């Protein structure tokens, strides 16, 4: 018992040290988004806020692809780095970058051409359609910059470096917030771009930061600097790509399923008018804060479990999972409790529309308690995925969001007296179903598997 406790304590120290910058990075990222939303909501009005909210599920759908690719590559980077095979790790980086470039260019082209049609299909209210489409098209066209920057951040975390991504995220957010009013309001004799200025600010900040990061990695001789070895592997090599896709495709499908469910949900929300759409957007921003502990913990699990598999220290995995699940309930629970105690002051930070605040508050009250359950599920799923078990966690996630959450949201909002609250109630229903399925598989099937590295 004492030996097990000592092993847990020894593992907890580096895990927490890795986790802190990841949490702060997520907080900063969300803070940057929230400040942007506040500026838009308070200066350009509720329609501009709704225009951004209408595009959010679609943008999440697009980013889902790179999240899947990044998740798969981080497992391979973690395992190869953990085994000390740096040459193979750089090969993984090169192949991932090549694949990401191809995917991002294709998505950028299709999205840029059919932006307005896609938003119409989503049921975006007519009064915000044009504004939303213009904003969305800018982000579509510049997706390659966003995707490659996101991938490189994932690589660094895969080798256990969570500090460098944090520092450069701080630079990116500072640049974004500095550029935001300049481009929105046309300061310094620049054109007044309005809402589009928010999109331009985000893209410019990402691009400048990414270039600075590459220069920094080169000067510091970082293991992930963009050197001749990585560039030599900047192509679709069959064996590595096959393993990457084996991990990335199920994860991407899982993320895409979540995004599709959100697109479906916002079409239900749009039926209740632009105030409901704006409320949905505000709560999504708040939810991004509430999910920071769980998302950060999932990243830490992926890195530490992958490195444990690569180094052959399989016994460490149970301690990693135990520590992280405890942290999920502690950190996530505190944030949710704060929201339940003072929802109105928090919501009034964003705007002062009484009806929108009322709708947003109902969403928080109906669904946010269940986010700690979602965090527990993500910890279990991340543990299994980091060892190469991706199929069943993906199936469970897809089933919970597409076959439980979406039908429940539609049925409860259309065929009961709950109205829009029926949409909110669908979230905890889906979270609980996914938790039960993932936990059962983890306990009775995954624990019996023999674990080994995916690349040699």
C-alpha positions in Angstrom: 0.0 0.0 0.0 2.8 2.4 0.9 4.7 1.5 -2.2 1.7 2.2 -4.4 1.2 5.6 -2.6 4.8 6.5 -3.1 4.6 5.7 -6.8 1.5 7.9 -7.1 3.2 10.8 -5.3 6.4 10.5 -7.5 4.3 10.5 -10.7 2.0 13.3 -9.4 4.9 15.9 -9.2 5.9 15.9 -13.0 2.3 15.4 -14.0 1.1 18.5 -12.1 4.2 20.5 -13.3 3.1 19.6 -16.9 -0.5 20.3 -16.2 -0.2 23.8 -14.7 1.0 25.5 -18.0 -1.6 23.5 -20.0 -4.4 24.8 -17.7 -3.0 28.4 -17.8 -2.8 28.1 -21.6 -6.4 27.0 -21.8 -7.5 29.8 -19.4 -5.6 32.4 -21.5 -7.0 31.0 -24.7 -10.6 31.1 -23.4 -9.9 34.5 -21.8 -8.8 35.9 -25.1 -11.9 34.6 -26.8 -14.1 35.9 -24.0 -12.6 39.4 -24.2 -13.2 39.3 -27.9 -16.8 38.3 -27.4 -17.3 41.0 -24.8 -15.9 43.7 -27.2 -18.1 42.5 -30.0 -21.2 42.1 -27.8 -20.8 45.5 -26.0 -19.8 47.6 -29.1 -21.2 45.9 -32.2 -24.4 44.5 -30.5 -26.3 41.3 -30.0 -26.6 40.6 -33.8 -22.8 40.5 -34.3 -22.5 38.3 -31.2 -25.1 36.0 -32.7 -23.2 36.0 -36.0 -20.1 34.7 -34.3 -22.2 32.2 -32.3 -23.9 30.9 -35.4 -20.4 30.1 -36.9 -18.9 28.5 -33.8 -20.2 24.9 -34.2 -19.1 24.9 -37.9 -15.6 26.2 -36.9 -15.5 23.5 -34.2 -16.4 20.9 -36.9 -13.5 22.1 -39.1 -11.0 22.2 -36.2 -12.1 18.6 -35.3 -10.0 17.3 -38.1 -6.8 18.8 -36.9 -7.6 17.9 -33.2 -7.9 14.3 -34.4 -4.6 14.5 -36.3 -2.9 16.2 -33.4 -4.2 13.7 -30.9 -2.9 10.8 -33.0 0.5 12.4 -33.6 0.9 13.3 -29.9 0.5 9.7 -29.0 3.1 8.6 -31.6 5.4 11.5 -30.6 5.0 10.6 -26.9 5.7 6.9 -27.5 8.8 7.5 -29.8 10.2 10.2 -27.5 9.6 8.0 -24.4 11.5 5.2 -26.1 14.4 7.6 -27.0 13.9 7.1 -30.8 14.3 10.8 -31.8 14.8 10.0 -35.5 11.4 8.2 -35.6 9.8 11.0 -33.7 10.9 13.6 -36.3 9.6 11.3 -39.0 6.2 11.4 -37.3 6.3 15.2 -37.1 7.2 15.5 -40.9 4.4 13.1 -42.0 1.9 14.8 -39.8 2.7 18.3 -41.1 2.4 17.1 -44.7 -0.9 15.5 -44.1 -2.2 18.5 -42.1 -1.3 20.8 -45.0 -3.2 18.8 -47.5 -6.3 18.5 -45.3 -6.3 22.2 -44.4 -6.0 23.4 -48.0 -8.9 21.1 -49.1 -11.1 22.3 -46.2 -10.2 25.9 -46.7 -11.1 25.7 -50.4 -14.5 24.0 -49.9 -15.4 26.1 -46.9 -14.5 29.4 -48.6 -16.6 28.6 -51.7 -19.7 27.4 -49.9 -19.7 29.4 -46.6 -23.1 31.1 -47.1 -24.8 27.9 -48.3 -23.5 26.0 -45.3 -24.7 28.6 -42.8 -28.2 28.7 -44.6 -28.4 24.9 -44.2 -27.6 25.3 -40.5 -30.7 27.6 -40.2 -28.8 30.8 -39.4 -31.3 33.6 -38.8 -31.7 35.8 -41.9 -30.8 39.0 -40.0 -27.3 37.7 -39.2 -26.6 35.5 -42.3 -24.5 37.9 -44.4 -22.5 39.2 -41.4 -21.8 35.6 -40.2 -20.8 34.4 -43.7 -18.3 37.2 -44.2 -16.7 36.5 -40.8 -16.7 32.8 -41.5 -15.1 33.1 -44.9 -12.1 34.9 -43.5 -11.5 32.1 -41.0 -12.1 29.4 -43.7 -9.5 30.8 -46.1 -6.8 31.1 -43.4 -7.4 27.6 -41.9 -4.0 26.3 -43.0 -2.2 28.8 -40.7 -4.5 27.8 -37.8 -4.2 24.1 -38.4 -0.4 23.9 -38.7 0.1 26.1 -35.6 -2.2 23.9 -33.6 -0.3 20.8 -34.7 3.1 22.1 -33.7 1.7 23.0 -30.3 0.6 19.4 -29.9 4.0 18.0 -30.9 5.7 20.1 -28.2 3.3 18.8 -25.5 3.9 15.2 -26.8 7.6 15.5 -25.8 6.5 16.8 -22.3 7.1 20.5 -23.1 4.0 22.4 -22.0 5.8 25.6 -21.1 6.9 26.7 -24.6 3.3 26.5 -26.0 2.1 28.5 -23.0 4.6 31.3 -23.6 3.7 31.6 -27.2 0.0 31.4 -26.6 0.5 34.4 -24.3 2.1 36.3 -27.1 -0.6 35.3 -29.6 -3.4 36.4 -27.2 -1.6 39.7 -26.5 -1.3 40.3 -30.2 -4.9 39.4 -30.9 -6.3 41.7 -28.2 -4.0 44.5 -29.4 -5.1 44.1 -33.0 -8.8 43.6 -32.2 -9.9 47.2 -31.6 -7.4 48.5 -34.3 -9.0 46.4 -37.0 -12.6 46.5 -35.8 -12.8 50.3 -35.4 -10.2 51.3 -38.0 -7.6 52.9 -35.7 -4.2 54.1 -36.9 -5.7 55.2 -40.2 -6.6 51.6 -41.1 -10.0 50.6 -42.7 -12.9 50.0 -40.3 -13.5 46.2 -40.7 -16.2 45.9 -38.1 -16.9 42.2 -37.1 -14.5 41.0 -39.8 -11.7 42.8 -37.9 -12.1 40.2 -35.2 -11.4 37.4 -37.7 -8.4 39.3 -39.2 -6.9 40.0 -35.7 -7.1 36.3 -34.8 -5.4 35.1 -38.0 -2.6 37.7 -37.9 -1.9 36.9 -34.3 -1.6 33.2 -35.0 0.6 33.7 -38.0 3.1 36.1 -36.3 3.2 33.9 -33.2 3.9 30.7 -35.3 6.8 32.3 -37.1 8.3 33.6 -33.8 7.9 30.1 -32.3 9.7 28.4 -35.2 12.6 30.9 -34.8 12.7 30.3 -31.0 12.8 26.5 -31.4 15.7 26.8 -33.9 17.7 29.2 -31.7 17.2 27.0 -28.6 18.1 23.8 -30.5 14.8 22.3 -29.3 14.2 18.7 -30.2 11.3 19.8 -32.3 13.0 22.6 -34.3 12.1 22.6 -38.0 15.3 21.0 -39.2 16.5 19.1 -42.3 15.3 15.7 -40.8 11.7 16.9 -40.3 11.7 18.5 -43.8 13.1 15.3 -45.3 10.0 13.5 -44.0 7.6 16.2 -45.2 5.6 13.7 -47.3 3.0 11.0 -46.9 5.1 8.0 -45.8 2.9 4.9 -45.9 3.8 3.1 -42.6 3.8 6.1 -40.4 0.7 7.6 -42.1 -1.1 4.3 -41.7 -0.5 4.2 -37.9 -1.3 7.9 -37.6 -4.6 7.5 -39.4 -5.4 4.5 -37.3 -5.3 6.8 -34.3 -6.4 10.1 -35.9 -9.4 9.0 -37.9 -11.5 7.5 -35.0 -10.5 10.6 -32.9 -11.5 12.9 -35.8 -14.7 11.1 -36.3 -15.5 11.4 -32.6 -14.8 15.1 -32.7 -16.7 15.6 -35.9 -19.6 13.7 -34.4 -19.6 16.2 -31.5 -19.4 19.1 -33.9 -22.3 17.7 -36.0 -24.3 17.3 -32.8 -23.6 20.9 -32.0 -24.6 22.0 -35.5 -27.9 20.0 -35.1 -28.4 21.5 -31.6 -27.9 25.1 -32.8 -30.5 24.5 -35.6 -32.9 23.7 -32.8 -31.8 26.7 -30.8 -32.1 29.0 -33.9 -35.8 28.2 -33.9 -36.1 30.3 -30.7 -34.6 33.4 -32.4 -31.3 35.3 -32.3 -31.4 36.0 -28.5 -31.4 32.2 -28.0 -28.5 31.9 -30.5 -26.5 34.6 -28.7 -27.2 32.9 -25.3 -26.0 29.6 -26.7 -22.8 31.4 -27.9 -22.2 33.0 -24.5 -22.6 29.8 -22.6 -20.3 28.0 -25.0 -17.6 30.4 -24.0 -18.3 29.9 -20.3 -18.4 26.1 -20.9 -14.9 26.3 -22.4 -13.7 27.6 -19.0 -15.6 24.9 -17.1 -14.0 22.2 -19.4 -10.5 23.5 -19.0 -9.5 21.2 -16.2 -10.9 18.1 -18.0 -9.4 19.0 -21.4 -6.0 19.8 -19.8 -6.1 16.6 -17.8 -6.8 14.6 -21.0 -3.8 16.2 -22.7 -1.6 15.3 -19.7 -2.9 11.8 -19.7 -2.2 11.3 -23.4 1.4 12.5 -23.0 2.3 10.6 -19.8 0.5 7.4 -20.7 2.1 7.4 -24.2 5.5 8.0 -22.8 4.9 5.2 -20.2 4.1 2.8 -23.0 7.1 3.9 -25.1 9.5 3.4 -22.1 7.8 0.2 -21.0 6.7 1.5 -17.6 3.1 0.1 -18.0 2.5 0.0 -14.3 2.6 3.8 -14.1 -0.7 4.0 -16.1 -3.0 3.2 -13.3 -1.4 5.8 -11.1 -1.7 8.4 -13.8 -5.4 7.7 -14.3 -6.1 7.8 -10.6 -4.3 11.1 -10.0 -6.0 12.8 -13.0 -9.6 11.7 -12.2 -9.2 13.1 -8.7 -8.0 16.4 -10.1 -10.9 16.5 -12.5 -13.5 16.3 -9.7 -11.6 18.8 -7.5 -10.9 21.5 -10.1 -14.0 21.1 -12.3 -16.2 20.9 -9.3 -15.0 24.2 -7.9 -15.6 26.0 -11.2 -19.1 24.6 -11.5 -20.0 25.5 -7.9 -19.0 29.1 -8.6 -21.2 29.3 -11.6 -24.2 27.9 -9.7 -23.7 30.4 -6.9 -23.3 33.6 -9.0 -24.6 33.0 -12.6 -26.1 36.5 -13.2 -23.0 38.6 -12.4 -21.0 36.3 -14.7 -23.5 36.5 -17.6 -23.8 40.3 -17.3 -20.1 40.6 -18.1 -21.0 39.7 -21.7 -24.1 41.8 -22.3 -27.1 43.3 -20.6 -30.0 41.8 -22.7 -32.4 40.4 -20.0 -34.0 37.8 -22.2 -30.6 36.5 -23.5 -29.3 36.3 -19.9 -32.4 34.4 -18.8 -32.0 31.8 -21.6 -28.2 31.4 -20.9 -28.9 31.0 -17.1 -31.3 28.1 -17.8 -28.7 26.3 -19.9 -26.1 26.6 -17.1 -28.5 25.3 -14.5 -29.8 22.4 -16.5 -26.5 21.0 -17.8 -23.3 22.3 -16.1 -23.4 19.9 -13.1 -22.8 17.0 -15.6 -19.4 18.4 -16.9 -17.5 16.7 -14.1 -19.0 13.4 -15.4 -17.8 14.3 -18.9 -14.4 15.0 -17.5 -14.2 11.6 -15.8 -15.2 10.0 -19.1 -12.5 11.9 -21.0 -9.9 10.8 -18.5 -10.8 7.1 -19.1 -11.0 7.6 -22.8 -7.7 9.5 -23.0 -5.9 6.6 -21.1 -7.2 4.0 -23.6 -6.5 6.1 -26.7 -2.9 6.8 -25.6 -2.2 3.1 -25.7 -3.7 2.7 -29.2 -7.2 1.7 -28.2 -9.4 4.1 -30.2 -12.2 2.2 -31.8 -14.5 1.5 -28.9 -14.1 4.9 -27.2 -15.0 6.4 -30.5 -18.1 4.3 -31.0 -19.3 5.1 -27.5 -18.8 8.9 -28.0 -20.5 8.8 -31.4 -23.4 6.9 -30.1 -23.9 9.2 -27.1 -23.9 12.4 -29.1 -25.6 11.4 -32.3 -28.0 8.7 -31.2 -28.8 10.0 -27.7 -28.0 13.8 -27.3 -29.4 15.0 -30.6 -32.6 12.9 -30.6 -33.1 13.8 -26.9 -32.7 17.5 -27.6 -35.2 17.4 -30.4 -37.7 15.3 -28.6 -37.6 17.1 -25.3 -37.8 20.5 -26.9 -40.5 19.7 -29.4 -42.8 17.1 -27.7 -42.6 18.2 -24.0 -43.4 21.3 -22.1 -39.7 21.9 -21.4 -39.3 23.9 -24.6 -35.7 25.2 -25.1 -34.8 23.7 -21.7 -35.3 20.3 -23.3 -32.3 21.0 -25.5 -30.1 21.8 -22.4 -31.2 18.6 -20.6 -30.0 16.5 -23.5 -26.4 17.2 -22.5 -26.3 15.5 -19.1 -28.3 12.6 -20.5 -25.7 12.0 -23.2 -22.7 12.5 -20.8 -24.0 9.9 -18.4 -24.7 7.4 -21.2 -21.1 7.8 -22.5 -19.6 7.5 -19.0 -21.3 4.2 -18.3 -20.2 2.8 -21.7 -16.6 3.9 -21.4 -16.2 2.8 -17.8 -17.6 -0.7 -18.5 -15.3 -1.2 -21.5 -12.3 0.1 -19.6 -12.9 -2.1 -16.6 -13.8 -5.4 -18.2 -12.0 -5.3 -21.6 -9.2 -2.8 -21.9 -7.5 -3.8 -18.6 -7.0 -7.3 -19.9 -5.1 -6.1 -23.0 -1.3 -6.4 -23.5 0.1 -2.9 -24.1 3.1 -2.1 -26.4 4.4 0.8 -28.5 2.8 1.4 -31.9 6.0 2.3 -33.8 9.4 0.8 -33.5 
